[in-house]
């Protein structure tokens, strides 16, 4: 009975973890640049004498779906979206993080930010002089029109990177970080689109279907645990002779 109990318990724990991941995806279905997560698990065989006939479910760190989301036209000059693969570099404390969100703001000091994180340029965080208009080229070059008009001046270039597969890990703050201490190099071939934002790559229907399936799976595991408990109680009564 104890074998059934612990096996069912490991399955129920994984189902609960997976439900949390799916719920987080649904909660961020309208978050710009959000990348959906998915649960991962493996079988863990128990040590002991004899054949490996007992395996428990072992939850692994969540994976992330890096597929591109839909582009939404906003017409706002500070909104940018990456076309295809790539990430925008931002400063996160002492580290360099990467994001697909492109809803930029300009701080009172002239710093370009995304969700409070300074946008990184070729030589560090981008700080712009006063301007009346702003244009962002396909390669991330920021061109400014002075307040009084006149010729465009260059305000820097947004750092765009293209990590290799498996090179980034998602942090608790929603940003991605490289698996190495050295910041990723700028990629010259990534193209930006001004006046657009990338939506989340969350398929709401699929997430809801998976949530319902995980709910049924959790219920089955709980029933199995109850069956194991009932069998243990019945065995104890037989031993007592009552």
C-alpha positions as CSV (number, residue, x, y, z in Angstrom):
1,X,0.0,0.0,0.0
2,X,2.8,2.4,0.8
3,X,4.2,1.9,-2.7
4,X,0.9,3.0,-4.2
5,X,0.6,5.9,-1.8
6,X,4.1,7.4,-2.5
7,X,3.8,6.9,-6.3
8,X,0.4,8.6,-6.4
9,X,1.7,11.4,-4.1
10,X,4.6,12.2,-6.5
11,X,2.2,12.3,-9.4
12,X,-0.1,14.7,-7.5
13,X,2.8,17.0,-6.6
14,X,3.8,17.2,-10.2
15,X,0.2,17.9,-11.3
16,X,0.0,20.8,-8.8
17,X,3.3,22.3,-10.0
18,X,2.1,22.0,-13.6
19,X,-1.2,23.7,-12.8
20,X,0.7,26.6,-11.2
21,X,2.8,27.0,-14.4
22,X,-0.3,27.0,-16.6
23,X,-2.1,29.4,-14.4
24,X,0.8,31.8,-14.6
25,X,0.7,31.6,-18.4
26,X,-3.0,32.5,-18.4
27,X,-2.4,35.4,-16.1
28,X,0.2,36.8,-18.5
29,X,-1.7,36.2,-21.7
30,X,-1.9,40.0,-22.2
31,X,1.6,40.8,-21.0
32,X,3.8,42.3,-23.8
33,X,6.7,40.0,-24.8
34,X,5.8,37.2,-22.3
35,X,7.1,33.8,-23.1
36,X,4.9,30.8,-22.0
37,X,6.4,28.2,-19.7
38,X,5.8,24.5,-19.7
39,X,6.2,21.8,-17.1
40,X,8.9,19.1,-17.3
41,X,9.3,15.8,-15.5
42,X,11.3,12.6,-15.5
43,X,11.1,9.2,-13.9
44,X,13.1,8.6,-10.7
45,X,13.7,5.0,-10.0
46,X,14.0,4.0,-6.3
47,X,17.2,2.5,-5.1
48,X,17.2,-0.9,-3.5
49,X,17.8,-4.6,-4.1
50,X,16.2,-6.3,-7.0
51,X,14.9,-5.0,-10.3
52,X,14.1,-1.3,-10.8
53,X,10.3,-1.7,-10.8
54,X,9.3,1.4,-8.9
55,X,9.5,4.9,-10.3
56,X,8.3,8.2,-9.0
57,X,7.6,11.4,-10.9
58,X,10.4,13.9,-10.5
59,X,9.5,17.5,-11.4
60,X,12.2,19.4,-13.4
61,X,12.7,23.2,-13.8
62,X,10.1,24.7,-16.1
63,X,11.0,25.1,-19.8
64,X,10.1,28.2,-21.8
65,X,8.6,28.4,-25.2
66,X,10.6,31.0,-27.2
67,X,8.4,31.1,-30.3
68,X,7.5,34.6,-31.5
69,X,4.2,36.1,-30.4
70,X,1.8,38.2,-32.6
71,X,2.8,41.7,-33.5
72,X,0.4,44.5,-32.6
73,X,0.5,47.9,-34.2
74,X,0.4,50.8,-31.7
75,X,1.8,53.7,-33.7
76,X,3.7,54.9,-30.6
77,X,7.3,55.9,-31.5
78,X,8.7,54.4,-28.3
79,X,7.2,50.9,-29.0
80,X,9.5,48.4,-30.7
81,X,9.1,44.7,-31.7
82,X,11.7,42.2,-32.8
83,X,11.0,40.6,-36.2
84,X,12.0,36.9,-35.9
85,X,14.5,35.7,-33.4
86,X,16.5,37.9,-30.9
87,X,16.2,39.8,-27.6
88,X,16.6,43.3,-26.4
89,X,19.3,43.9,-23.8
90,X,18.4,45.7,-20.6
91,X,20.3,46.4,-17.3
92,X,19.2,44.4,-14.3
93,X,21.2,45.3,-11.3
94,X,24.8,44.4,-12.1
95,X,23.7,41.9,-14.7
96,X,22.6,42.2,-18.3
97,X,19.1,40.7,-18.9
98,X,17.2,40.1,-22.1
99,X,13.6,40.6,-23.0
100,X,11.1,40.6,-25.9
101,X,9.0,43.4,-24.4
102,X,9.4,46.6,-26.3
103,X,7.2,49.1,-24.5
104,X,9.9,51.7,-23.7
105,X,9.7,54.8,-21.6
106,X,12.0,57.8,-21.2
107,X,12.8,58.8,-17.6
108,X,13.1,62.4,-16.5
109,X,16.9,62.0,-16.9
110,X,16.5,60.8,-20.5
111,X,17.2,57.1,-19.9
112,X,15.4,54.6,-22.1
113,X,13.7,52.0,-19.9
114,X,11.6,48.8,-20.3
115,X,9.5,47.9,-17.3
116,X,11.9,49.9,-15.1
117,X,15.1,48.4,-16.6
118,X,17.5,50.7,-18.5
119,X,17.8,49.7,-22.1
120,X,21.4,48.8,-23.0
121,X,23.2,50.3,-26.0
122,X,26.6,49.6,-27.5
123,X,28.4,51.4,-24.6
124,X,26.1,50.9,-21.7
125,X,22.6,52.2,-20.8
126,X,21.1,54.6,-23.3
127,X,20.6,58.1,-22.1
128,X,19.1,60.5,-24.6
129,X,19.3,64.3,-24.9
130,X,16.1,66.4,-25.2
131,X,14.2,65.7,-28.4
132,X,10.9,66.5,-30.1
133,X,10.7,63.3,-32.2
134,X,12.4,60.0,-32.1
135,X,13.0,57.4,-34.8
136,X,14.3,53.9,-34.4
137,X,15.8,52.1,-37.4
138,X,15.6,48.5,-38.2
139,X,19.0,47.9,-36.8
140,X,18.2,49.6,-33.4
141,X,19.7,53.0,-34.2
142,X,18.0,55.8,-32.3
143,X,17.7,59.1,-34.3
144,X,16.5,62.3,-32.6
145,X,15.0,65.5,-33.8
146,X,16.2,68.4,-31.5
147,X,13.4,70.4,-29.7
148,X,13.8,73.4,-32.0
149,X,13.9,71.2,-35.2
150,X,16.8,70.8,-37.5
151,X,18.8,67.8,-38.7
152,X,18.6,64.4,-37.0
153,X,21.2,63.5,-34.4
154,X,22.1,60.0,-33.4
155,X,21.2,59.0,-29.8
156,X,22.8,55.6,-29.7
157,X,21.9,52.1,-30.8
158,X,19.9,49.5,-28.9
159,X,21.8,46.3,-28.2
160,X,20.1,43.3,-29.8
161,X,21.3,39.8,-29.2
162,X,20.6,36.3,-30.7
163,X,21.4,33.6,-28.1
164,X,22.1,30.0,-29.0
165,X,19.6,27.4,-28.1
166,X,19.6,26.6,-24.4
167,X,21.8,29.6,-23.7
168,X,19.2,31.6,-21.8
169,X,17.4,30.8,-18.5
170,X,14.3,32.6,-17.4
171,X,14.6,34.5,-14.1
172,X,12.0,35.1,-11.4
173,X,11.7,38.7,-12.6
174,X,10.6,37.6,-16.1
175,X,13.8,38.5,-17.8
176,X,16.2,36.1,-19.4
177,X,19.8,35.7,-18.4
178,X,22.7,34.0,-20.1
179,X,24.3,30.9,-18.6
180,X,27.7,32.6,-18.7
181,X,29.0,35.6,-16.8
182,X,30.0,37.5,-20.0
183,X,27.2,39.5,-21.7
184,X,26.1,38.3,-25.1
185,X,27.5,40.0,-28.1
186,X,25.4,42.3,-30.3
187,X,23.9,40.7,-33.4
188,X,23.9,42.9,-36.5
189,X,21.3,41.0,-38.4
190,X,18.3,41.4,-36.0
191,X,15.6,43.7,-37.3
192,X,13.3,45.9,-35.2
193,X,9.9,47.4,-36.1
194,X,9.0,50.7,-34.6
195,X,5.4,51.4,-33.6
196,X,4.7,47.8,-32.9
197,X,4.7,45.6,-29.8
198,X,4.9,41.8,-29.6
199,X,2.2,40.1,-27.6
200,X,2.6,37.0,-25.4
201,X,3.0,33.7,-27.2
202,X,0.3,32.1,-24.9
203,X,-2.4,30.0,-26.6
204,X,-5.2,30.6,-24.2
205,X,-7.4,27.7,-25.4
206,X,-4.5,25.2,-25.2
207,X,-3.6,26.5,-21.7
208,X,-7.2,26.0,-20.5
209,X,-7.4,22.5,-22.0
210,X,-4.1,21.6,-20.3
211,X,-5.4,23.0,-17.0
212,X,-8.5,20.9,-17.1
213,X,-6.5,17.8,-18.0
214,X,-4.1,18.4,-15.1
215,X,-7.1,18.9,-12.8
216,X,-8.5,15.5,-13.8
217,X,-5.0,14.0,-13.4
218,X,-4.7,15.4,-9.9
219,X,-8.1,14.0,-8.9
220,X,-7.0,10.5,-10.1
221,X,-3.9,10.7,-8.0
222,X,-5.9,11.7,-4.9
223,X,-8.3,8.8,-5.5
224,X,-5.3,6.5,-5.7
225,X,-4.0,7.8,-2.4
226,X,-7.4,7.3,-0.8
227,X,-7.5,3.7,-2.2
228,X,-4.1,3.1,-0.7
229,X,-5.2,4.4,2.7
230,X,-8.4,2.3,2.6
231,X,-6.4,-0.8,1.8
232,X,-4.0,-0.1,4.7
233,X,-6.8,0.3,7.1
234,X,-8.5,-2.9,5.9
235,X,-5.2,-4.8,6.3
236,X,-4.8,-3.4,9.8
237,X,-8.3,-4.6,10.7
238,X,-7.4,-8.1,9.4
239,X,-4.3,-8.2,11.5
240,X,-6.2,-7.2,14.6
241,X,-8.9,-9.7,13.8
242,X,-11.7,-7.2,14.0
